[in-house]
């Protein structure tokens, strides 16, 4: 399962990204636009996280018919789960 970050953690990560980009002279941003940039990066992280959660839930749903044969959490189920996640992600053009 993907790591799930709190909103506070996402904001902190976005802030660190903007700080690092500015320190490395990869962006030039005034204080006014810095907050907007932090929010945009935070939103991208949040949306990415939600997409991965959706993919995981869809993969679990795909495996429901196999739950009698392979117990969730078993090595066989985990292998099928990872394959299902990869297939779904590829279909959505999403990189895990």
Beta strands, then each sheet from edge to edge (+ up, - down):
end
